Every structure is written in structure tokens, then in C-alpha cells.
Amino acid sequence: MKLPHPCADTGAGPRPVLPSQRGWPLFDAAASRRIEQAALAEALPHSLMARAGLGVARLALALAPQARRIWVLAGQGNNGGDGLVAARHLHLQGLAVRVSLVGDASRLPADALDALARARQAGVAIHSGPDNPWPAGQRADGIIDALLGMGARRGPEGAIAEAVRQIQASAAPVLAVDLPTGLCGDTGRRLGEWAVVAAHTLSLLTLKPGLFTGQGRDHAGRVWFDDLGLAEPLEFPQASLAGPEPLRSLLPLRAHAQHKGSFGDVLVLGGAAGMGGAALLAARAALAAGAGRIYLARLDDRLDPDPVRPELMPRSVQAALDPALLARATIVCGCGGGSAVRDILPAVLAHAARLVLDADALNALAADAGLRAALRDRAARGLPSVLTPHPLEAARLLGVDAGTVQSRRQHSAQTLADGLQATVVLKGSGTLIAAPGRTPLINPTGNARLGSGGTGDVLAGWLGGQWSQASDGQAFEAAAASVWLHGHAAELTGSGDQRLPLRAADLIEAMAASLPSAG
């Protein structure tokens, strides 16, 4: 029997998750186990593993239709059982399949033992140990990593580590089952020295946060999802994968009678001596995002108009700190601010109606407990704030090192949000958007082309321009929409070539051109 293509309209089976066109719930290991146990209690014996293994086989065939030799590495848990079921299906489709069973077969759980027996009965070649089973002169066309799955708590050791080394030594593309071996599904960090770098990952039953943040994207490759034909779980997700929905809701079609006063004011405060470009980028981004009026107050005291965007209105710092202006505008503060930003922050924190804090403003906060108290006081007075730190800036705010932030990105973002009573955008691969009382979002868009000077200033300015057109209470939505578009633009430009950076000034126009259609 020919297996159906995973993207066929069958109502079940593997589906691509990226590129992101919708939001997805994400579940950590503890919640995923509860969901799995509930599903097992309702299902017929072995049926859940049968669906999982079939999904793996279908995807493997679709991804490599010309493949003739498949190497399956199976561990001694249910993840290994999924691999054994897939191996049997692939063998029955006429492929040469060899399984390396890594671990003690007698310790396999019941479902996996049944899968092993069925694979042997079907004639699948099963070898013990992690060594590559293909004879000299032959090699696998594709590899299925079914070693550990979500049950791993520490890095691969012993025979599992050797199996990972063997996988990495092969040139064949890897399909990981549920999670690449050695990757933490909750955090996206590598658990040890060795971790599988997969071309594709098929996440089963639930999507795991670690696939989309930290080192997850580099190890998981393209992520697919198979819900195994089950209804959406009743569990509350620990995070959600962001989609374009907030962007569409925040940018409705403009009414004919609207005018510039309908779309809010933005004031950019930054650009100390030698760093004026950062403030210009932020202001230009706010303009492109659709704000009605944009004021630019540079801390280097320059008042000459922007020759590229004369629509931006220069203001002296003294004029910009007028409480009436601060109270009616969305303030973007800190881009290229240097040490000079410290002197203006007390007034900004006291009077800004809506506040986006970036770059040197965050460093000033980290160094001054009084400023952090003033930030928390804003929330008590009903004044919303958004912080946009990169990992090192977040580490300074938390009093830890950047490695600690990166090893627990979701926890770090939520701790900052709760501690400072603000929406926090923790930038990086899988940018986190967190706020008190909200389910965190992980942004799936973007690539390494954003790793260039000024792209963070563009994000802060665009966020300010986006938020200026929304309500005070939509800080979280404005942040999510801006981050999603920021990454989406990087994906659409340059034909996907990540060898060269996307220059920040070009990013502004790319974001404007990348807006999804109103429909």
C-alpha cells in the first residue's frame, strides 16, 4: 500500500509549521506528558504509536522520494518505538532500512516492544548498538533520529552520544522524531556537547517551545507537526508561537475621513554624539509603520532636518521633555542614547503616556534601582511600557550573565516582565514577547540577516509607530506584530541568502513592503 503524502488533504498527518501563517500553542515536557497520558488512556493499545510511526514514515518518504537506503536510530523509549514503526512502514514500501537499536531491548516499554516485534516479523534489519550498520561502499540516503525525544533531561552520554556522533559524521539529511536528540524541548538549549542537527523535525502530539527559540531552530531545521488525529488538548499552553494575526488586527484599512491626527504621535529620544544614526533609524521606522507625526529629539543637540525623511520634525531635548508632549505621544527612548540618556529618563518615566525603552535606556535602568522603581510605578499609575533588550541587556537587568539568559529564554523574559511590570521583547533567535498575566509568545520569523547594526533601532521605532495607532492596552499586541513583521521582512528579502546582512535602512522599506494583505 502506498503511503499518502503528508500534505495530502487527508485531515491528518504531518503539517508544516513554518513559515508561520497562524499561531500555534506550545507545551513543555510536563504538559506534553500529561497530554500523552490522557491520549493513551483513551486509545486502543499501541494505536497512538502506530499513528506516530506512520506519520514519520510518510514525512520521510515525502522529504526524500528518491531515497533508497534509510538508517533509523532507535532508543529504548517510546521515541525509539515510533522509529521502529516508521522503519517497518518504510521497509514495506520497498526501501532498504537498517535500524540501530541503541540500548537494552528488554527495557523497552510495552508499545515499543510491540513495535520491535512487528518490525522483526516484517523482516526489518535490526542491529544492536550505535555503530553505522551500512557496509563499506554504502551509505544511508536519509537518517531518522528516534533516540531520545522529549524525555531527555541531560546531554547524550555513552552509546547515545556515540550514536549522535555517528549521525553527525554522516552526510545524509536527518529527520528527528519529536525533538533532535540532545536539544531541550522546554528551553531550546543544547543539553551537552553532542546534539543532532536535523534538516527536519516532526513534533508529535504537541509542539515544544524549544524547537523555536535559543538553539532550537539551528538544530531542528524545518519543523512539522502531527497531532496524531487527536482533538486539541485541554491543557493551557505554556507559550504560543506567534503568527501574523496581531498585525492584521492592528492595521485595519484606513477610513477616507481619517487624517494624520488619527494615527498618533511618536517622539524618538536618542542619538548621542557619534550615534545619531540610531535615532534616525528609529524615527524613520516609526514613520514607515504609519504614525501620524514623528518628532525627533537627538541628544547630540542637532536640529537639522533629516535629508532622507524631511517629514520627521526635529525638536530640542528641552522641548521634547515638555510633560504635555510626553503625555500625548508614544515615546521611543534609548536608541543610540549613550550615557546621556540617563539624565532624561526620570522625566520620561514620570510623564510618558506610552514608553518603548531600548538599548542605552535599558543599560541605565540596569545600573539604577531608582529608575527601575520608577518604571514599576508607571504600571501602578496605568502607564504602559515596553522593553526591547537583547540577551546581554536582559542579563544586566536580571543581574546574571548572558549565558544564563540564553539557557532559559522564556523564564528570563517572563521574570523581567513580572519584575518590572512591563511588556518585554527578548530579542534573538525565537524572540520572546512576555507580559504580566499573558501567555508568552515565541516569534518564529527572521534569520541571521538581522544580525547587523541598527536593526534593533528599526524594531523599536516600528513598534512605537505601530503602537501609536492602537490603544494603550495593546502594548503586547503591538510588540508581537512588530517583531513578527521585522523577521518576516528579513525572510522575504535577499532570496533567502543569509551570507550577507540586511542593512538597517533597507530593513525599514522591506518591512513596509512585507505587510500581509488586508484580506
SVG drawing of the C-alpha trace seen along z (x, -y; Angstrom):
<svg xmlns="http://www.w3.org/2000/svg" viewBox="-15 -73 49 85">
<polyline fill="none" stroke="black" stroke-width="0.4" points="0.0,0.0 1.4,-3.4 1.5,-5.9 -0.3,-9.2 1.8,-12.4 1.9,-14.3 0.5,-17.4 -2.4,-15.5 -5.8,-16.5 -6.4,-13.6 -7.3,-15.6 -4.4,-14.1 -0.7,-13.5 2.3,-15.8 1.8,-19.5 4.4,-22.2 4.6,-24.7 6.9,-27.2 6.8,-29.6 4.4,-31.0 0.9,-31.8 -1.0,-31.2 -0.4,-31.0 0.2,-27.6 0.0,-26.5 3.3,-25.3 3.6,-22.8 6.5,-22.0 7.6,-18.5 5.5,-18.2 2.3,-19.3 3.1,-17.1 3.4,-14.1 0.1,-14.8 -1.5,-15.2 0.2,-11.9 -1.0,-10.0 -4.6,-11.3 -4.5,-10.2 -3.1,-6.8 -5.9,-6.2 -8.5,-6.8 -6.7,-5.0 -6.6,-1.3 -3.3,0.4 -0.4,-0.5 -2.6,-2.7 -1.0,-6.1 2.5,-4.8 1.1,-3.3 -0.1,-6.7 3.1,-8.4 5.3,-5.9 3.1,-6.1 3.4,-9.9 7.2,-9.7 7.3,-7.3 5.0,-9.4 7.1,-12.5 10.4,-10.7 9.1,-9.4 7.8,-12.9 11.0,-14.7 13.3,-12.2 11.3,-10.5 14.4,-9.3 16.0,-7.8 16.6,-4.0 18.5,-3.4 17.2,-4.7 19.1,-4.4 16.8,-4.5 18.5,-5.1 16.1,-4.0 16.5,-4.5 14.9,-2.4 11.9,-4.6 8.7,-5.4 10.6,-7.6 12.5,-4.6 9.2,-2.7 8.0,-5.5 11.2,-5.0 10.6,-1.2 7.1,-1.6 8.4,-4.0 11.1,-1.6 8.6,1.2 6.4,-1.0 9.5,-2.2 10.6,1.4 7.2,2.5 7.4,-0.4 10.5,1.4 13.3,-0.7 16.4,0.8 16.1,0.0 18.5,0.7 17.8,0.0 20.4,-0.7 18.7,0.2 20.7,-1.8 20.0,-0.5 18.7,2.6 15.8,4.1 14.4,5.8 13.8,2.4 11.6,1.1 8.1,0.0 5.1,2.2 4.2,0.2 7.8,0.1 8.3,3.8 5.3,4.5 6.8,2.2 10.1,4.1 8.4,7.4 6.4,6.3 9.4,4.8 11.4,8.0 8.4,10.0 8.3,7.8 11.9,8.5 13.5,5.2 17.2,5.5 17.8,4.6 21.3,4.1 22.3,3.6 24.5,0.6 25.2,-2.8 27.6,-1.9 26.7,-2.7 25.3,0.6 25.9,-0.1 28.7,1.9 31.7,0.3 30.8,-1.4 27.2,-2.1 25.7,-4.8 22.2,-5.9 20.3,-8.4 18.4,-9.5 18.5,-9.2 15.7,-9.1 16.7,-10.2 14.4,-8.4 16.9,-8.2 15.6,-10.2 12.6,-12.5 11.3,-14.8 12.3,-12.5 15.9,-13.7 17.0,-15.7 20.7,-15.7 23.1,-15.6 23.6,-12.4 26.1,-10.0 27.7,-6.7 26.1,-4.8 23.6,-7.6 26.4,-10.1 28.3,-7.8 25.1,-7.4 24.8,-11.2 28.5,-11.4 27.7,-8.8 24.7,-10.8 26.8,-13.9 29.6,-12.1 27.1,-11.1 26.3,-13.4 22.7,-12.2 19.9,-14.6 18.3,-13.8 14.6,-13.7 14.3,-14.0 11.3,-12.4 9.7,-14.8 13.0,-16.6 16.5,-16.4 18.5,-14.3 20.4,-16.5 18.1,-19.5 16.0,-20.6 12.3,-20.8 11.5,-23.4 14.3,-25.9 15.9,-25.3 19.4,-24.9 21.8,-22.1 21.9,-19.7 25.5,-18.7 28.4,-18.5 26.6,-16.4 23.2,-17.2 21.7,-16.2 21.5,-18.9 18.4,-17.8 17.2,-19.0 13.6,-18.4 11.8,-17.7 8.4,-16.1 6.9,-17.1 4.3,-14.6 1.1,-15.3 2.3,-18.7 4.6,-21.4 7.5,-22.1 8.8,-25.7 12.4,-24.7 12.1,-24.0 11.6,-27.7 14.0,-29.6 17.6,-29.6 19.5,-26.9 16.3,-25.2 15.9,-26.5 19.5,-25.6 19.1,-22.0 15.5,-21.3 15.6,-22.5 12.2,-22.8 9.5,-21.9 6.5,-19.8 3.6,-18.8 1.4,-15.7 -1.4,-15.8 -2.0,-12.1 -5.6,-12.8 -6.5,-13.9 -8.6,-16.8 -6.8,-20.0 -5.7,-19.4 -7.5,-21.0 -4.2,-21.9 -3.3,-25.5 -0.2,-26.2 3.0,-27.4 3.7,-29.6 2.3,-30.2 4.0,-30.5 3.3,-33.9 1.5,-34.4 0.5,-37.4 -2.9,-37.8 -2.0,-40.7 -0.5,-42.6 -3.7,-42.2 -5.9,-43.3 -3.8,-46.4 -3.7,-47.7 -7.2,-47.9 -7.9,-49.7 -7.9,-53.5 -11.1,-55.3 -11.4,-58.0 -12.1,-60.8 -9.1,-59.9 -6.1,-62.3 -2.7,-62.4 -4.1,-63.1 -5.9,-59.8 -2.7,-57.8 -0.9,-59.1 2.3,-60.9 5.7,-59.3 8.7,-61.0 12.1,-59.5 14.7,-60.4 18.2,-59.2 21.2,-59.7 24.0,-60.9 27.2,-62.2 28.5,-59.7 25.3,-57.6 22.8,-59.9 22.0,-57.3 20.3,-55.1 17.7,-57.7 17.2,-58.5 16.6,-54.8 14.1,-54.6 12.2,-57.7 12.2,-56.6 10.8,-53.2 8.0,-54.9 7.1,-56.9 7.0,-53.8 4.9,-52.0 2.2,-54.6 2.4,-57.0 0.8,-60.4 3.5,-62.7 7.1,-61.8 9.2,-64.1 12.9,-63.5 15.0,-64.8 18.7,-64.0 20.8,-64.0 23.7,-65.4 21.7,-68.6 21.4,-68.6 18.2,-70.2 18.9,-69.9 16.1,-68.1 16.7,-64.5 17.6,-64.9 16.2,-61.5 12.9,-61.9 12.2,-65.6 8.8,-64.6 10.5,-64.0 10.2,-67.0 13.3,-67.9 12.9,-69.1 15.4,-70.2 15.7,-67.9 14.3,-70.6 11.2,-70.9 10.8,-67.2 10.7,-66.8 7.6,-69.0 5.2,-67.0 2.4,-67.8 4.2,-66.3 5.3,-63.2 1.8,-62.7 0.2,-62.6 2.9,-60.7 4.3,-57.2 7.9,-57.7 10.8,-55.6 13.8,-56.2 17.4,-55.0 18.4,-54.2 22.0,-55.4 21.4,-57.3 24.8,-56.6 25.3,-57.8 23.3,-61.0 20.1,-59.1 20.4,-58.6 19.7,-62.3 16.4,-62.4 15.0,-59.1 13.4,-60.4 11.2,-62.9 10.4,-60.3 9.4,-57.6 7.3,-60.1 5.3,-61.6 5.4,-59.4 1.9,-58.1 3.4,-55.1 7.0,-54.1 9.3,-51.9 12.7,-51.6 15.7,-50.3 19.5,-50.0 21.2,-52.5 18.0,-53.3 17.9,-49.7 21.6,-49.9 20.7,-52.9 17.8,-51.1 20.1,-48.1 22.5,-50.4 20.0,-52.4 17.5,-50.8 15.7,-54.2 14.9,-54.2 13.7,-50.6 11.3,-51.6 10.1,-54.5 9.4,-52.0 7.3,-49.8 5.5,-52.8 4.4,-53.6 2.4,-50.3 0.8,-51.2 -0.4,-54.5 -1.7,-52.7 1.1,-53.9 2.2,-51.0 5.9,-50.3 7.7,-48.0 11.3,-46.9 13.3,-45.5 16.5,-44.0 19.0,-41.8 20.3,-38.9 23.2,-40.9 21.0,-43.9 18.5,-41.4 21.3,-39.9 22.3,-43.2 18.7,-43.9 18.5,-40.5 21.9,-40.6 23.1,-37.4 25.3,-36.6 24.0,-36.4 24.6,-32.6 22.1,-32.2 19.5,-34.3 20.1,-32.2 19.7,-28.9 16.3,-29.9 15.0,-32.5 11.3,-32.1 11.9,-32.2 14.2,-35.2 11.7,-37.2 8.8,-36.4 10.9,-37.2 11.8,-40.6 8.2,-41.3 6.9,-40.4 9.6,-42.1 9.4,-45.4 5.7,-45.2 6.2,-45.8 6.0,-44.0 9.4,-42.6 10.7,-41.7 13.7,-39.5 15.4,-39.6 17.4,-36.7 16.6,-33.5 13.0,-32.9 12.3,-36.4 10.2,-36.1 7.3,-38.5 6.2,-38.4 4.0,-40.5 2.5,-40.1 -0.6,-37.8 -0.1,-36.9 0.9,-33.7 4.3,-34.3 4.8,-34.4 7.7,-33.0 8.3,-34.7 9.1,-32.2 10.1,-34.7 13.5,-36.1 17.0,-34.9 20.7,-35.7 20.4,-38.6 19.0,-40.7 22.4,-40.4 23.6,-43.8 23.9,-47.2 20.7,-49.3 18.1,-46.5 17.2,-46.8 16.7,-50.5 14.4,-49.8 12.4,-47.4 12.0,-49.8 10.9,-52.6 8.5,-50.5 7.0,-49.2 6.4,-52.8 4.8,-53.7 2.6,-50.6 1.5,-51.2 0.8,-54.9 -2.2,-53.8 -3.6,-51.3 -4.9,-51.7 -2.8,-52.0 -3.7,-48.4 -2.4,-46.9 1.3,-47.1 1.7,-43.3 -0.1,-43.1 1.9,-45.9 5.1,-44.3 4.1,-40.9 3.0,-42.4 6.2,-44.4 8.5,-41.5 6.7,-39.2 6.9,-41.7 10.6,-42.5 11.5,-38.9 9.1,-38.3 10.8,-41.1 14.2,-39.5 12.8,-36.2 11.4,-37.8 14.3,-39.9 17.6,-38.7 16.1,-35.5 16.9,-33.7 20.6,-34.2 21.9,-34.6 25.5,-35.1 25.1,-38.9 23.4,-41.1 20.2,-43.1 21.2,-46.7 19.0,-48.5 18.0,-51.4 16.9,-48.8 15.0,-46.8 12.6,-49.7 11.5,-49.7 11.4,-45.9 9.1,-45.9 6.7,-48.3 6.8,-46.1 6.2,-42.9 2.9,-43.8 0.5,-40.9 -2.6,-41.7 -5.6,-43.1 -7.6,-40.1"/>
</svg>
